[in-house]
Amino acid sequence: MINSGDTAFVLISAALVMLMTPALAFFYGGIVRRKNILSVIMQCMIALCFISIQWVIFGYSLSFAPGNAILGSLKWFGLNGVGLEPYADYASTIPHQAFMIFQAMFAIITPALIIGAFAERIKFSGFIIFMLLWSTLVYDPVAHWVWGVGGWLRNLGVLDFAGGAVVHINAGIAALVTALLIGKRKGFDNKSAPPHNLPFVVLGAGLLWFGWFGFNSGSALAANGLAVNAFVVTNIAGAAAGLGWAMLEWLLNGKPTIFGIATGAIAGLAAITPAAGFVSTIPAIIIGLFASIFCYIAVAIIKPKLGYDDSLDAFGVHGISGVLGVVATGLFASKTINPLGSNGLFFGNPHQLFVQTLAALVTIAYSAAVTFIIYKIVDKTIGMRVSEKEEVVGLDLSQHREGAYTMVE
């Protein structure tokens, strides 16, 4: 039975999640050097266009159609059989196509997150082929494992409300692998250039935060109390992590920065994503604070020591906070918040922590292995990295023959 309120809520949530991809473009675009801002925005926009098509042709079917424990079938190829009546196995009060398009927005932003790892040095043609293969061979299977009917992690009872494993661990680990394979930017000396446009960074972060309400509360798939809980804890975790990062910078560096508070907020929002439909307010504060601490250590301490060039900290923010969030769900989940979920360790169920940890480890291993193979194949065929001359000129001009700025300061 279709509920008009639920349908409207999920469609609005899908629109909010769609906005997150151009928001990510501004967040990432403000961090890179001015000669590369359009390249980052272009990569995000081509993901929005390309994966929208991939999803309706076969991506949705591979992720959610009835299949086996590993992968969905092609039963819903081209949205065949995906109509305007509810599909009760996923959502009983909204049209099946509403669920499909909501999930499409997740499939779009996940490969876009990886852009942060190889920004300023990837060939546009290589990126397109890599993104298509990664979405098909990494995102779609993991989405089926965790969310698809019959998926093996779903059958084990793994809780991932809005994509801690499927989105953030998956993309974060792929980011680390690609950053290591593509190599450092020319002239990189363990210190990235300062962001060229901090107002863009804050604009992007603010719009991402705004979109995250659709990302997390929309995953309730109904306009109900669970959606309200997800909305509230999403805001709390983002705020706690932004505050935590600012305090860490103030304590350790003597000054808090707007770049730090924006980065911290994104870390907290990513960390609460898998837990949003299962935890209450105090755990949300704890998750947010720990996200700021762990991600700060990864970005500001470990990365400079190891010397790898994850340009925009896609791994340090999304990968680390994704793992934290998935594991924390196994600690703080409560059936008083969501009777259809499970209790975590702190509510008497240590088994939930085990399956959450297993899901994190399996996603890490699978994403790392398949990302490595895809990267090597694309690199050997059409190449993944621009020439040194193209990198020096900047990707805006060398890949797109466009410039974001026409005035010389």
C-alpha positions in Angstrom: 0.0 0.0 0.0 1.6 3.2 -1.2 1.9 6.0 1.5 2.0 9.4 -0.1 3.9 10.9 2.9 6.6 8.2 2.8 6.9 8.5 -1.0 7.4 12.3 -0.8 9.9 11.9 2.0 12.0 9.4 0.1 11.9 11.4 -3.1 13.0 14.5 -1.2 15.8 12.5 0.5 16.9 11.2 -2.9 17.2 14.8 -4.1 19.2 15.7 -1.0 21.6 12.9 -1.7 21.9 13.9 -5.3 23.0 17.4 -4.2 25.8 15.8 -2.2 27.8 15.0 -5.4 28.0 18.7 -6.6 28.6 19.6 -3.0 31.5 17.2 -2.9 32.8 18.9 -6.1 32.9 22.2 -4.3 34.4 20.6 -1.1 37.2 18.9 -3.1 37.5 21.7 -5.6 38.2 24.2 -3.0 41.0 22.1 -1.5 43.0 21.5 -4.8 45.2 24.2 -6.5 43.3 26.6 -8.7 44.6 25.0 -11.9 42.8 21.8 -11.0 39.4 22.9 -9.6 37.4 22.3 -12.8 38.9 18.8 -13.2 37.6 17.8 -9.8 34.2 19.3 -10.5 34.1 17.6 -13.9 34.9 14.2 -12.4 32.1 14.6 -9.9 29.6 15.7 -12.6 30.6 12.8 -15.0 30.0 10.4 -12.1 26.5 11.9 -11.6 25.7 11.4 -15.3 27.5 8.1 -16.0 26.5 6.1 -12.9 22.9 7.3 -13.3 22.8 5.4 -16.6 24.9 2.4 -15.4 22.5 2.1 -12.4 19.3 1.9 -14.4 20.7 -0.4 -17.1 22.3 -3.0 -14.8 23.8 -1.6 -11.6 20.5 -1.6 -9.6 19.8 -5.2 -10.7 23.2 -6.5 -9.7 22.9 -4.8 -6.3 19.2 -5.5 -5.4 17.6 -8.0 -7.7 17.0 -11.5 -6.4 20.2 -13.5 -7.0 22.5 -15.4 -4.8 24.5 -14.6 -1.6 27.2 -12.8 -3.7 25.5 -10.9 -6.4 22.0 -10.0 -7.6 20.8 -11.3 -11.0 20.1 -9.3 -14.2 16.3 -9.9 -13.7 15.8 -6.1 -13.4 18.0 -5.2 -16.4 17.0 -1.8 -17.7 14.5 -1.5 -14.8 12.4 -4.3 -16.3 10.0 -5.3 -13.5 10.9 -2.2 -11.4 7.6 -0.5 -11.5 5.4 1.9 -9.5 4.1 -0.6 -7.1 6.0 -1.3 -3.8 8.5 -4.1 -3.6 7.9 -5.2 -0.1 11.3 -6.9 0.5 12.8 -3.4 0.5 10.1 -0.8 1.2 6.4 -1.6 1.5 4.9 1.9 1.4 6.7 3.6 -1.5 6.9 2.7 -5.3 9.7 0.4 -6.2 11.2 3.1 -8.5 11.4 5.5 -5.6 13.6 3.0 -3.7 15.6 2.5 -6.9 16.3 6.2 -7.5 17.1 6.8 -3.8 19.7 4.0 -4.0 21.0 5.4 -7.3 22.3 8.5 -5.5 24.4 6.4 -3.1 25.8 4.5 -6.1 26.8 7.9 -7.7 28.5 9.6 -4.7 30.5 6.5 -3.7 33.0 6.4 -6.6 33.0 10.2 -6.5 34.5 10.0 -3.0 37.5 8.2 -4.4 38.4 11.3 -6.5 40.0 12.8 -3.4 42.8 10.2 -3.5 44.2 10.9 -7.0 43.1 14.5 -7.6 45.4 16.7 -9.6 47.1 13.9 -11.5 44.6 11.5 -13.1 43.8 11.2 -16.8 40.1 11.9 -17.4 39.6 9.0 -19.8 41.3 6.6 -17.3 39.0 7.9 -14.6 35.8 7.2 -16.5 36.7 3.6 -17.3 38.0 3.0 -13.7 34.8 4.5 -12.3 32.6 2.3 -14.4 34.5 -0.9 -13.6 34.7 0.0 -9.9 31.0 0.7 -9.6 30.2 -2.6 -11.3 32.7 -4.9 -9.7 33.1 -3.4 -6.3 30.2 -1.2 -5.3 27.4 -3.3 -6.7 28.5 -6.6 -5.1 29.2 -5.1 -1.7 25.8 -3.3 -1.8 24.2 -6.7 -2.5 26.1 -8.4 0.3 24.9 -5.8 2.9 21.5 -4.6 1.7 20.3 -7.0 -1.0 17.8 -9.7 -0.2 19.9 -12.9 0.1 23.1 -11.0 0.5 25.5 -13.0 2.8 26.4 -10.1 5.2 22.7 -9.2 5.5 21.9 -12.8 6.3 24.5 -12.7 9.0 22.7 -9.8 10.6 25.2 -7.0 9.7 23.8 -3.5 10.5 24.7 -0.8 8.1 21.9 1.8 8.1 23.0 4.1 5.3 26.4 2.9 4.0 29.3 2.8 6.5 30.7 -0.3 4.8 29.0 0.0 1.4 29.9 3.6 0.9 32.7 4.9 3.2 34.9 1.8 3.9 34.5 0.8 0.3 35.5 4.1 -1.2 38.0 4.9 1.5 40.0 1.7 0.9 39.8 2.2 -2.9 41.2 5.7 -2.3 44.2 4.4 -0.4 45.0 1.8 -3.0 44.7 4.2 -5.9 46.7 6.9 -4.1 49.5 4.3 -3.6 49.4 3.1 -7.2 49.2 6.4 -9.0 52.1 7.9 -6.9 52.7 11.3 -5.4 52.0 14.5 -7.1 54.9 16.3 -8.7 56.7 18.3 -6.0 54.8 16.7 -3.2 56.9 16.8 0.0 54.5 15.3 2.5 52.8 18.7 2.7 49.9 19.4 0.4 49.5 22.9 -1.0 47.0 25.0 1.1 43.4 24.9 -0.1 43.1 27.5 -2.9 39.5 28.5 -1.9 38.4 27.9 1.7 34.9 29.5 1.2 34.3 26.8 -1.5 35.4 24.1 1.0 33.0 25.4 3.6 30.2 25.7 1.1 30.8 22.1 0.0 30.9 20.9 3.6 27.7 22.7 4.5 25.9 21.3 1.5 27.2 17.8 2.3 26.0 18.2 5.8 22.6 19.3 4.5 22.5 16.4 2.0 23.5 13.9 4.7 20.0 14.4 6.4 18.6 12.8 3.2 21.4 10.2 3.2 20.7 9.0 6.7 17.2 9.8 7.6 15.9 8.9 4.1 17.4 5.4 4.8 14.4 4.8 7.1 12.4 4.7 3.8 9.4 6.2 5.6 8.5 9.5 7.3 8.5 8.0 10.8 10.2 8.1 14.2 13.3 6.2 12.9 13.9 8.9 10.3 13.7 11.5 13.0 16.2 9.6 15.2 18.6 9.3 12.2 18.2 13.0 11.4 19.0 14.0 15.0 22.0 11.8 15.6 23.4 12.7 12.2 23.5 16.4 13.2 24.9 15.6 16.6 27.7 13.4 15.3 28.7 16.0 12.7 28.7 18.8 15.3 30.7 16.7 17.8 33.3 15.8 15.3 33.7 19.4 13.9 34.1 20.6 17.5 36.5 17.8 18.4 38.7 18.6 15.4 38.8 22.3 16.2 39.8 21.6 19.8 42.5 19.2 18.7 44.0 21.8 16.3 43.7 24.5 19.0 45.5 22.3 21.5 48.2 20.9 19.3 48.8 23.8 16.8 47.8 26.8 18.8 45.0 27.8 16.3 41.7 26.2 15.2 41.1 26.4 11.4 37.9 26.5 9.3 39.4 23.8 7.1 39.8 21.6 10.2 36.3 22.1 11.5 34.9 21.3 8.0 37.0 18.2 7.7 36.0 17.1 11.2 32.3 17.5 10.5 32.6 15.4 7.4 34.4 12.7 9.4 31.6 12.7 12.1 28.9 12.5 9.4 30.6 9.6 7.8 31.1 7.8 11.1 27.4 8.0 12.1 26.2 6.8 8.7 26.0 3.1 9.5 24.7 3.7 13.0 22.1 6.4 12.4 19.2 4.1 12.6 20.4 2.1 15.6 21.9 4.5 18.2 20.7 7.3 20.4 22.1 10.8 21.1 24.9 10.1 23.6 26.5 7.3 21.5 26.2 9.7 18.6 28.3 12.3 20.4 30.9 9.6 21.4 31.1 8.4 17.8 31.5 11.9 16.5 34.3 12.8 19.0 36.2 9.6 18.3 35.8 10.2 14.5 37.6 13.5 14.9 40.4 12.0 17.0 41.0 8.9 14.8 40.7 10.9 11.5 42.9 13.7 12.8 45.6 11.2 13.7 45.3 9.5 10.3 45.5 12.8 8.4 47.8 15.0 10.4 50.2 12.4 12.0 50.2 9.0 10.2 50.0 10.2 6.6 53.0 12.6 6.8 55.0 9.9 8.5 54.2 7.3 5.9 54.5 9.8 3.0 51.7 8.6 0.8 49.8 11.2 -1.2 46.1 10.8 -0.6 45.5 14.3 -2.0 42.2 15.2 -0.3 42.3 12.6 2.5 39.6 10.4 1.1 41.0 7.4 3.0 42.0 9.4 6.1 38.4 10.8 6.5 36.0 8.3 4.8 37.9 5.1 5.2 38.9 5.6 8.9 35.5 6.9 9.9 33.7 4.2 8.0 35.5 1.5 9.9 34.9 3.3 13.2 31.2 3.7 12.5 30.6 0.1 11.4 32.4 -1.2 14.5 30.7 1.3 16.8 27.4 0.2 15.6 28.3 -3.2 17.1 28.9 -1.5 20.4 26.0 1.0 20.7 23.1 -0.4 18.6 19.9 -0.7 20.6 16.6 -2.4 19.8 14.9 0.4 21.7 15.8 2.7 18.9 15.1 0.2 16.1 13.2 -3.0 17.0 14.1 -4.4 13.6 17.8 -4.0 14.3 19.9 -5.7 17.0 21.4 -4.9 20.3 25.2 -4.2 20.4 27.8 -5.2 22.9 26.9 -2.6 25.4 23.3 -3.8 25.4 24.2 -7.4 26.0 24.9 -8.8 22.5 28.7 -9.3 21.8 27.9 -11.3 18.6 26.8 -8.0 16.9 30.3 -6.6 17.4 31.7 -9.7 15.8 29.6 -9.5 12.7 30.2 -5.7 12.4 33.9 -6.2 12.6 33.7 -9.1 10.1 31.8 -6.8 7.7 34.5 -4.1 8.0 37.3 -6.5 7.4 35.7 -8.2 4.4 34.9 -4.9 2.8 38.5 -3.7 3.3 39.9 -6.9 1.8 37.5 -7.0 -1.2 37.7 -3.4 -2.1 41.5 -3.3 -1.8 42.0 -6.5 -4.0 39.5 -5.6 -6.7 40.5 -1.9 -6.8 44.1 -3.0 -7.3 43.2 -5.3 -10.2 40.9 -2.7 -11.9 43.6 0.1 -11.6 46.3 -2.1 -13.1 44.1 -3.1 -16.0 43.1 0.4 -16.9 46.6 1.7 -16.4 48.0 -0.9 -18.7 45.5 -0.2 -21.4 44.7 3.5 -21.6 46.8 4.8 -18.7 45.7 6.4 -15.4 48.1 9.3 -14.9 48.6 12.4 -17.0 52.0 13.3 -18.3 54.4 15.4 -16.2 53.8 18.4 -18.5 50.0 18.1 -18.3 50.3 17.9 -14.5 52.4 21.1 -14.3 50.0 23.0 -16.6 47.0 21.7 -14.6 44.2 19.4 -15.4 41.7 22.1 -16.1 43.6 23.1 -19.2 45.3 19.8 -20.1 42.2 17.6 -19.8 39.3 20.0 -20.5 40.7 23.1 -22.1 38.9 25.3 -19.6 40.0 27.7 -16.8 38.0 28.5 -13.7 39.6 31.9 -13.2 40.3 34.5 -15.8 42.0 37.1 -13.6 45.6 37.0 -12.5 46.0 38.2 -8.9 
